[in-house]
Structure formats: C-alpha cells, structure tokens
Amino acid sequence: MLRDLDYLAASEINPEVLTEIKKLTIIHGKLDRIAPVAEAKAISENLSQAKFVLIENAGHMPLFNQEFTERIS
C-alpha cells in the first residue's frame, strides 16, 4: 500500500483526457487530506463542461456523507 501511495504522490492528473466528456461533475470533500481541494478545483476550472461540487463536512470519500446524498439525489 505504501508503494502505491508513493506512486500516487508522484502522479499528475492530465485534465485533457477529460475534455471528451460532455457533462462532468467533480465532487470533492472539503476535508480531504489525500487529494487537495485546490487541485480538484483547478481541474474543474480548466474544463468548460465541468461543474465543481464541494461537500463541506466530507473527506476523501464524500459519497459516504449525508450532504452528498442530499445534493446528488
């Protein structure tokens, strides 16, 4: 697992691979300590078709948060 985390730390997300998606929603937990909010926000700002949703009281897995359920339903 640690080797995988090292790999992820050195990896970059290329937003260009997302440009083919016509409608995209990026959902991110404000308390995420693994993937910084600023990075997710920057990716969404570089994609005209992307909507950014910040879940206030969620960490890395916002889908387990009640606010996620309320906003996505």
Contacts in CASP RR format, 6 or more apart in sequence:
PFRMAT RR
TARGET T0000
AUTHOR 0000-0000-0000
METHOD contacts of the structure
MODEL  1
MLRDLDYLAASEINPEVLTEIKKLTIIHGKLDRIAPVAEAKAISENLSQA
KFVLIENAGHMPLFNQEFTERIS
13 39 0 8 1.000
13 43 0 8 1.000
15 43 0 8 1.000
15 46 0 8 1.000
15 47 0 8 1.000
18 24 0 8 1.000
18 43 0 8 1.000
18 47 0 8 1.000
18 50 0 8 1.000
19 47 0 8 1.000
19 49 0 8 1.000
21 49 0 8 1.000
22 49 0 8 1.000
23 49 0 8 1.000
24 47 0 8 1.000
24 49 0 8 1.000
24 50 0 8 1.000
24 51 0 8 1.000
25 50 0 8 1.000
25 51 0 8 1.000
25 52 0 8 1.000
25 53 0 8 1.000
26 40 0 8 1.000
26 43 0 8 1.000
26 44 0 8 1.000
26 50 0 8 1.000
26 51 0 8 1.000
26 52 0 8 1.000
26 53 0 8 1.000
27 53 0 8 1.000
27 55 0 8 1.000
27 62 0 8 1.000
27 63 0 8 1.000
27 68 0 8 1.000
27 72 0 8 1.000
28 35 0 8 1.000
28 37 0 8 1.000
28 40 0 8 1.000
28 41 0 8 1.000
28 52 0 8 1.000
28 53 0 8 1.000
28 54 0 8 1.000
28 55 0 8 1.000
28 62 0 8 1.000
29 37 0 8 1.000
29 54 0 8 1.000
29 55 0 8 1.000
29 56 0 8 1.000
29 58 0 8 1.000
29 59 0 8 1.000
29 60 0 8 1.000
29 62 0 8 1.000
29 65 0 8 1.000
30 37 0 8 1.000
30 54 0 8 1.000
30 55 0 8 1.000
30 56 0 8 1.000
30 57 0 8 1.000
30 58 0 8 1.000
30 59 0 8 1.000
31 57 0 8 1.000
31 58 0 8 1.000
31 59 0 8 1.000
32 58 0 8 1.000
32 59 0 8 1.000
32 60 0 8 1.000
32 62 0 8 1.000
33 59 0 8 1.000
33 60 0 8 1.000
34 60 0 8 1.000
35 60 0 8 1.000
37 54 0 8 1.000
40 52 0 8 1.000
41 52 0 8 1.000
41 54 0 8 1.000
43 50 0 8 1.000
44 50 0 8 1.000
44 51 0 8 1.000
44 52 0 8 1.000
45 52 0 8 1.000
53 71 0 8 1.000
55 62 0 8 1.000
55 65 0 8 1.000
55 67 0 8 1.000
55 68 0 8 1.000
55 71 0 8 1.000
56 67 0 8 1.000
57 65 0 8 1.000
57 67 0 8 1.000
58 64 0 8 1.000
58 65 0 8 1.000
58 67 0 8 1.000
58 68 0 8 1.000
59 65 0 8 1.000
62 68 0 8 1.000
END
